[in-house]
Amino acid sequence: QVQFVESGGGLAQPGGSLRLSCTASGSIFGINTMGWYRQAPGKQRELVAVITSGGMTNYADSVKARFTVSRDNAKNTAFLQMNSLKPEDTAVYYCYAMDERGHNYWGQGTQVTVSS
């Protein structure tokens, strides 16, 4: 069993900032990649940002230069700093982890709402 503790979601105004964090624990063998995907109502789940244990990152084009993903490997914790938020960033954000065996794991999701 793998457990995630996610925090940091909520309501922000357009142009504002939020910071998400996610800590993975339990029976997970060597986390390779961590990060976030998101799903807006009526849309498919999509990549937001991920980071490998070596620090390589991958971002969706829509969040580049606004969002920054980072991680603390020793604590199996990832962070997503979201700046210059837009209403179209409104979605449920899911923490994601992939272990060194290629198994994928998902958090329960946290709501991010951007609205004035």
C-alpha positions in Angstrom: 0.0 0.0 0.0 1.1 3.5 -0.8 -0.2 6.6 0.9 0.0 10.2 -0.1 -0.4 13.2 2.0 -1.3 16.2 -0.2 -1.8 19.7 0.9 -1.9 23.3 -0.3 -4.9 23.4 -2.6 -7.7 25.9 -2.2 -9.0 29.2 -3.7 -6.8 31.8 -5.3 -7.5 35.0 -7.2 -6.3 35.3 -10.8 -2.7 36.3 -10.7 -2.3 34.8 -7.3 -0.1 31.9 -6.0 -0.6 28.5 -4.4 1.9 25.9 -3.3 1.1 22.2 -3.4 3.0 19.5 -1.5 2.8 15.8 -1.7 4.5 13.2 0.5 4.5 9.5 -0.5 4.9 6.7 2.1 4.3 3.0 2.5 5.3 0.1 0.2 6.8 2.1 -2.6 10.1 0.9 -4.1 12.5 3.6 -5.0 10.5 6.6 -6.4 11.9 7.7 -9.8 9.4 10.3 -10.8 7.0 12.5 -8.8 4.8 15.4 -9.8 1.2 16.4 -10.6 -1.5 15.8 -13.1 -4.8 17.7 -13.2 -8.3 17.2 -14.4 -10.9 19.9 -15.0 -14.6 19.1 -15.2 -15.4 17.5 -18.6 -11.8 17.1 -19.5 -9.2 14.4 -19.5 -6.5 14.2 -16.9 -3.4 16.0 -18.1 0.2 16.4 -17.2 1.1 19.5 -15.2 4.7 18.9 -14.1 6.9 16.1 -13.1 10.5 15.7 -11.8 12.8 12.8 -11.6 15.0 11.8 -8.7 17.9 13.3 -10.7 16.1 16.7 -11.0 15.0 16.5 -14.7 11.7 18.2 -15.1 8.8 18.2 -17.7 6.1 20.8 -17.8 2.9 21.2 -19.7 3.3 24.1 -22.2 0.3 25.9 -20.5 2.2 26.2 -17.2 5.8 26.8 -18.2 7.3 29.9 -16.7 4.5 30.0 -14.1 4.8 26.8 -12.2 7.8 25.2 -10.7 8.1 21.6 -9.5 10.7 20.5 -7.0 11.3 17.6 -4.6 13.1 16.4 -1.5 14.2 12.9 -2.4 15.1 12.0 1.2 11.5 12.7 2.3 9.7 11.4 -0.8 8.1 14.8 -1.0 7.4 16.9 -4.1 6.3 20.6 -4.3 4.5 22.6 -7.0 4.8 26.3 -6.8 2.0 27.9 -8.8 2.3 31.6 -9.7 0.3 33.9 -12.0 -2.6 31.6 -11.6 -5.4 31.8 -14.3 -9.0 30.6 -14.1 -8.1 27.9 -16.6 -5.8 26.4 -14.0 -8.9 25.4 -12.0 -8.9 21.6 -11.6 -8.4 18.7 -9.3 -4.7 18.3 -9.0 -3.4 14.7 -8.5 -0.1 13.8 -7.0 1.7 11.2 -9.0 4.6 8.9 -8.4 6.3 6.2 -10.4 8.7 3.8 -8.8 11.9 2.3 -10.3 9.9 -0.7 -11.4 7.6 1.5 -13.5 4.5 1.2 -11.2 2.3 4.3 -11.1 0.7 5.6 -8.0 -1.9 8.4 -7.6 -2.9 10.6 -4.7 -6.6 11.3 -3.9 -6.5 14.8 -5.4 -6.8 18.3 -4.2 -9.0 21.0 -5.5 -7.5 24.2 -6.9 -9.9 27.0 -7.8 -8.9 30.2 -9.4 -11.6 32.8 -9.3 -12.2 36.4 -8.4 
